[in-house]
Amino acid sequence: MNSTKSARRRSLSVFIAELRESFRMAMGALAAHKLRSALTLLGVLVGVFSIIVVMTAMRAMQSRIESDVGQLGGQTFIVQKWPGVYFGGREGLEKFWRRKDITYQQGLQLKSKATLARSIGLELWFTSGEMSSRYTKAPPGSSITGETPGSFPAQNWLLGEGRALQDSDVEGLHDVCVLGYTLATNLFPYGSALDERIKFNGIDYTVVGVLEPKGAMAGGNQDDFAIIPITTGLNRYANRRRSISILVQAKDTASYDDTVEQVRGILRALRKVQPGKEDDFEIFSADSMLAQINSFTFAVRIGVSGISSIALIAAGIGIMNIMLVSVTERTREIGIRRAIGAKKRNIMTQFIMEAVVLCEVGGACGVVLGIVVGNLCAHWMELSPVVPVDWVLIGLGICSLVGIVFGTYPAYKAANLDPIESLRYE
């Protein structure tokens, strides 16, 4: 038993030593023919680069969208004129443009009739502009949104201090606001923002609450905004027709689907949608949006992988040709190795390892270049940088597979050369 284990250990040690030696010889062969090696691995580089750059950019976009929709409270869905995400063409956009706006009055009527909902919030993002306090000005880009009290549980907004909006604020068009944590810190660096006055585009508001921090997200900061009563915003900033969003939170998981159907039925009646015709509004949740995004990105991944596979196959054929040339050039070397005791499997391991190393060097360069360019695209789109680790591993794995598949025949040919004839080769 012990002798069997010792034999297995020796065999494993010999195999590892052969791999090390083959790797050193492969690197030596690449270094000896730098230009030829560079031209050969260029095809692998292009194939892997095309995969990684697209996956990096898409992963950054996906992370941004997931971060945005992930802020919704539990069992919350959104009703609005526009879809949450859209991947179609111009024709679909024209259909959405032709829809009537969802009005504030329709939102109020829905709120009074939707008995299954735990809370309903009405929302309308107005504009961004300059915010200032008696101490300082906030950095550019702060935005203001109109809300009702039901938006706070639907958006999962928690109060750090003060209070949320109240029905009396909405009904009375009060000039009050609740600040995101970052905006409050920027405007009032020396103390609490409660009961202080801020100025937004020349209009004063009294701070009644500050939200708990949520932190940075892709493309910006989700704490850099102010919340005012939606009626105040409609009165001051909505100088044209605007479609509101309705945020509905179901009471629990069991009643979620029934709540969606009740809201759909009420809104169809309010908007006079004829029986049999499709809704002239969109209902979506964080889960449905993520499912749609994943479906779209899956199709793109399949397409990119198909295109890149063509480049990798072409690169593999080039590697096979170069390896066959290398076998011919090194016929005498192969004969000498066989003469001093190298076995066929040693020769095969050497040349397969050389093909794999060639592919992996090209793949590694493609991965690095793809991540850099993909994140440059993400930076241009104001998205956070990402590294698609899974696709990096997949790309390098494909490179190894290409090296093995297209290096096997040259390696087999090298291993089966006649030692005597090889020694005579000039």
DANORQUI-V688601 format. One line per field, one symbol per residue. burial: I if it has 24 or more other ideal C-beta (glycine too) atoms within 12 Angstrom, else O. Layout:
burial->???
This chain:
burial->OOOOOOOOOOOOOOOOOIOOOIIOIIOOIIOOOOOOIOOIIIIIIIIIIIIIIIIIIIIIIIIIIIIIIIIIIOIIIIIIIIIIIOOOOOOOOOOIOOOOIIIIOIIIOIIOOIOIIIIIIIIIIIIOIOIIIOOOOIOOOIIIIIIIIIIIIIIIIOIIIIOIIOOOIIOOOIIIIIIIIIIIIIIIOOOOIOOIIIIIOOIOIIIIIIIOOIOOIIOIIIIIIIIIIIIIIIOIIOOOOIIIIIIIIIOOOOOIOOIIOIIIOIIIOIIOOOOOOOIIIIIIIIOOIIOIIOOOIOOOIOOIIOOIIOIIOOIIIIIIOIIIOIIOOIIOIIIOIIOOOIOOOIIIIIIIIIIIIIIIIIIIIIIIIIIOIIIOIIOOOOIIIIOIOOIIOIIIOIIIIIIIIIIIIIIOIIIOIOIOOIOOOO
